[in-house]
């Protein structure tokens, strides 16, 4: 089976790539520059040498037709996994920096596959809990989020802040993708992976911890003494380990029952206070850690009952996921920081 993976330099994609290669798939991954390709190559030299891994440069997924060439290969692709999309809030222009790459990239790759890659049978897309959540409902006690939920965010709201812009980008891109499927009825199946906050070990190449991916930032702050006086409020109280997310991407094209479904890949509920406690327990040598008496980071009213929950049954039943525990995930994440400097 030959797979095109977009955005191979990213946090999540690097784990998808690692699993694909370990499982024997033939992979071409897109990156923005030759330099990024070279860094990945250095980690997988033998896979590259034996032809199992190759690269295609796609500089900017916001450009129309960006994937027209990348989807064509010899031998042809069977599967496309689309993860590339901006995942940070360090932006100046919501449309240019977030909405355009997310929407053009996602609809664009579906168009390119339909027009130029008739051999592709499955497309898997990394959407997000951002396309499921409903911030207007607050803590929404009693509600269990699932694949049935959609974020009602409007375009006007998306322009209000970088965070809204990101959430809008994921919501609108996923909606547009399903609309494409409905209207165009292409010859491939489509599935989306919708993770909440993804944490886990960093295996992609970053120059320093300053460049750490967005969703691991909380763990880094906890481990580097930034929560010494006050633990940061927990934004989204649902999490998942990156290795489970990577597995989900593969099962979503491997399992025939996964076709044309969303998957709310969620390991559980967590709070920043719990993350701080896990780090204190396993890395007592780290400086300036929060302690049991440090304020902040707790559940609303200090109780999980005052908060929404989740239903991840579909991901267990169809994708066969067995979710990792928070404790192991956080320990592995912090270990992966050590040595990155
Ligand atoms: P990263 O920032 O590590 O990865 C993002 C990837 O997208 C990078 O490879 C980046 O390339 C690429 N990319 C961004 N913008 C462009 C562009 N305009 N043109 C070409 N490539 C681009 O983040 P994650 O791995 O966390 O995110 C991967 C996907 O997962 C995203 O779709 C994100 O929305 C989704 N997601 C992430 C969650 C999380 O908690 N991490 C939760 C839910 C969904 P480069 O590195 O060269 O900039």
Boltz pocket constraint, residues with backbone or C-beta under 6 A from the ligand:
constraints:
  - pocket:
      binder: B
      contacts: [[A, 6], [A, 7], [A, 8], [A, 9], [A, 10], [A, 11], [A, 12], [A, 13], [A, 32], [A, 36], [A, 58], [A, 59], [A, 60], [A, 61], [A, 62], [A, 82], [A, 83], [A, 84], [A, 85], [A, 86], [A, 87], [A, 88], [A, 101], [A, 126], [A, 127], [A, 128], [A, 129], [A, 130], [A, 170], [A, 193], [A, 194], [A, 195], [A, 196], [A, 197], [A, 198], [A, 199], [A, 213], [A, 214], [A, 215]]
      max_distance: 6.0
